[in-house]
Amino acid sequence: MKKAILAVALLGVMGLLPSWSAGASTLTLPPSLAGLSAAQIANLSLKSAISEGTCTNVSHGAAAGYRFGSSTNSGTNEAKQQVTFNKSTGEVLLIKGALFVKESAPLITLQFGKADPQYANKWLSIGKTSKDYHAFATGLTFSSMISQVRPTGILRMSKVGTLHGVKVIAINGTANAELGLTAGAETLFVRATAPYLPLEFAAAGRSQGVPTTLTVTFSNWGHRFSYSAPPGAIPISTTNLP
């Protein structure tokens, strides 16, 4: 149960979208959203986001007895994520496919299913052949993250409202399957003015039968992130964690 909820937390927070390349699209934006359907607005918003190519996404989630969250700078081929799970903390770096992880002792136990405090708060490098690579890397880069954002199913929309002081249109549908929530609903809040970027989405459903909620807020669109590999990272293959 804990590991399943942790997987939701590590999505960052969290498709059925076409395979656009980040930053590759030149958009012609309509002067307003008037006359567009909910699906058209959702698609336009995601196209606009993809044309930016990078962003910061901050997630907050909850399930019975658990609070989790993350703050992720998602770039084209690099990302940095800070993770919290109750009082446990962790950090993940992804740099051109090279993955590095640093976690507190309780989070190591939760993530790997075994306790090994000697590696607490130390950088570990996880190779692509490791069975743990996918669990950490999913949802970090921009293309991986943005595929988790769009609601699915029959979409409905609200009138223009206000969220966090911003004019938005709420697009309601079924929770994106990549969020890992069953029987879930999701609302995507799209900015009502050009370039119609996503502001936030909120999803609710069940993770292994337990009611779970997730909210993700977006900012820093188009910012270029750059990171360096942490020195002295320990290959996970040399530990007893795999």
Long-range contacts (C-beta under 8 A, 24 or more apart in sequence): 1-207, 1-208, 1-210, 2-66, 2-110, 3-110, 3-111, 3-113, 4-180, 4-207, 4-208, 5-61, 5-63, 5-66, 5-68, 5-207, 5-208, 5-210, 5-212, 6-68, 6-85, 6-110, 6-111, 7-135, 7-180, 8-61, 8-68, 8-179, 8-180, 8-181, 8-207, 8-212, 8-214, 9-59, 9-61, 9-68, 9-69, 9-70, 9-83, 9-85, 10-70, 10-81, 10-83, 10-92, 10-135, 10-136, 10-138, 10-139, 11-59, 11-138, 11-139, 11-148, 11-178, 11-179, 11-180, 12-57, 12-59, 12-70, 12-72, 12-74, 12-81, 12-139, 12-140, 12-145, 12-148, 12-216, 13-57, 13-59, 13-61, 13-70, 13-72, 13-139, 13-145, 13-148, 13-214, 13-216, 14-139, 14-145, 14-148, 14-149, 14-176, 14-178, 14-179, 14-180, 14-203, 14-214, 14-216, 15-146, 15-147, 15-148, 15-149, 15-150, 15-176, 15-178, 16-150, 16-152, 16-176, 17-43, 17-46, 17-146, 17-147, 17-150, 20-47, 20-50, 21-50, 21-143, 22-50, 22-53, 22-54, 22-76, 22-142, 22-143, 22-146, 23-50, 23-51, 23-52, 23-53, 23-54, 23-76, 24-50, 24-51, 25-50, 25-51, 26-51, 27-51, 27-195, 29-194, 29-195, 29-196, 30-194, 31-194, 33-169, 33-190, 33-192, 33-196, 37-155, 37-157, 38-155, 38-156, 38-157, 38-171, 38-172, 38-173, 39-155, 41-157, 41-169, 41-171, 41-190, 41-196, 42-150, 42-151, 42-155, 42-171, 42-173, 42-188, 42-190, 43-150, 44-196, 45-171, 45-188, 45-190, 45-191, 45-196, 45-197, 45-198, 46-146, 46-149, 46-150, 46-198, 48-195, 48-196, 48-197, 49-146, 49-149, 49-197, 49-198, 49-218, 49-221, 50-146, 51-195, 52-197, 52-221, 52-222, 53-142, 53-222, 54-142, 54-220, 54-221, 54-222, 54-223, 54-224, 54-225, 55-142, 55-218, 55-219, 55-220, 55-221, 55-222, 55-223, 56-218, 56-219, 56-220, 56-223, 57-145, 57-216, 57-217, 57-218, 58-216, 58-217, 58-219, 59-214, 59-215, 59-216, 59-217, 60-214, 60-215, 61-212, 61-213, 61-214, 61-215, 62-212, 62-213, 63-207, 63-210, 63-211, 63-212, 63-213, 64-210, 64-211, 72-139, 72-140, 72-145, 73-220, 73-223, 73-225, 74-140, 74-141, 74-142, 74-144, 74-145, 74-146, 74-225, 75-141, 75-142, 75-224, 75-225, 75-226, 76-141, 76-142, 76-143, 77-141, 78-141, 78-225, 78-226, 78-227, 79-140, 79-141, 79-142, 79-225, 80-225, 80-227, 81-140, 83-107, 85-110, 92-136, 92-140, 93-227, 93-229, 93-230, 94-137, 94-140, 94-141, 95-227, 95-228, 95-229, 97-128, 98-125, 98-229, 99-125, 99-126, 99-127, 99-128, 99-133, 99-136, 99-137, 100-124, 100-125, 100-126, 100-229, 100-230, 100-233, 101-126, 101-136, 101-236, 102-230, 108-241, 111-135, 112-241, 112-242, 114-240, 114-241, 116-239, 116-240, 116-241, 119-234, 119-239, 119-241, 122-234, 123-230, 123-232, 123-233, 123-234, 124-233, 124-234, 124-235, 124-236, 124-239, 124-241, 125-233, 125-234, 125-235, 125-236, 126-236, 127-235, 127-236, 127-237, 130-236, 130-237, 130-242, 131-242, 132-236, 132-241, 132-242, 139-178, 147-178, 148-176, 148-178, 148-179, 149-176, 149-188, 149-198, 149-201, 149-216, 150-176, 150-188, 151-175, 151-176, 151-186, 151-187, 151-188, 151-201, 152-176, 152-177, 152-186, 160-192, 163-189, 163-199, 163-200, 164-199, 164-200, 164-217, 166-191, 166-199, 167-191, 167-192, 167-193, 168-192, 168-199, 175-203, 175-204, 175-205, 176-203, 179-203, 179-205, 179-214, 180-207, 181-205, 181-206, 181-207, 181-212, 181-214, 182-206, 182-207, 197-221
